[in-house]
């Protein structure tokens, strides 16, 4: 299912972030030919999404931007069904290589131009799943992951858990940066299918175990040195205690997908479960924090 809305230079990013916060699997932006300076944002959702509720919330959010004096927001919101293959073709037209941090570049499989020799290439074909590095939450997770890997000075590399893996981008990045092993899980079968293809594309199938399901499928796993969770607050907070139990005593938990305005909710849930914030970053309205078990001192 696709939901689209027209914004302007002033509102397009905010509308795109709003759609992602509503569960969009991916976005395409393009010029709106029918409106001068208009930018159409097209968002893909799993079928069947709660379309009526999402459209109503989007309309209210669009109108709230107008009250702030931001231009745009007069056009109607459109909804249509799209075949998966049509969405894939749209991504090929808009997905370009993206340098992230100091050591990574995210690129689609069809991009074959040379890349800087000092960067590790992570090739991602998103399919119908979220995670290409272009959204602030994924990008900040990648940067925090890279920082953790830079500090790791033991052999072998760390054990990494990627919760809500989507396209597999975070788990794959961990593998190419030197993780000993990675476990990645997602409740969405489309996401698992996309991640499996990307594991093969990056030749990391032998270092990443991909599981279909939530954290309940991790029973019996050894603890992890790093857990990355690009999840919204509503999804993350009920999982905090379980994620802590999966974390090694001196491990790190990287959480993104959190709105800046929800920081107190996140930190409160973390503190109540035995985690404390040791660092954080923000990009626009999005927040990424790194948590450490309180028992680590």
Secondary structure, 3 states (H helix, E strand, C coil): CEEEEEECCCCHHHHHHHHHHCCCCEEEEEECCCCCCCEEEEEECCCCCCHHHHHHHHHHHHHHHHHCCCCCCCCCCEEECCCHHHHHHHHHHHCCCEEECCCEEEECCCCCCCCCCCCEEEECCCCCCCCCCCCHHHHHHHHHHHHHHHHCCCCCCCEEEEECCCCCHHHHHHHHCCCCEEEEEECCHHHHHHHHHHHHHCCCCCCEEEEECCHHHHCCCCCEEEEEEECCHHHHHCCHHHHHHCEEEEEEEEEEEEEHHHHHHHHHHHHHHCEEEEEEEEECCEEEEEEEEHHHC
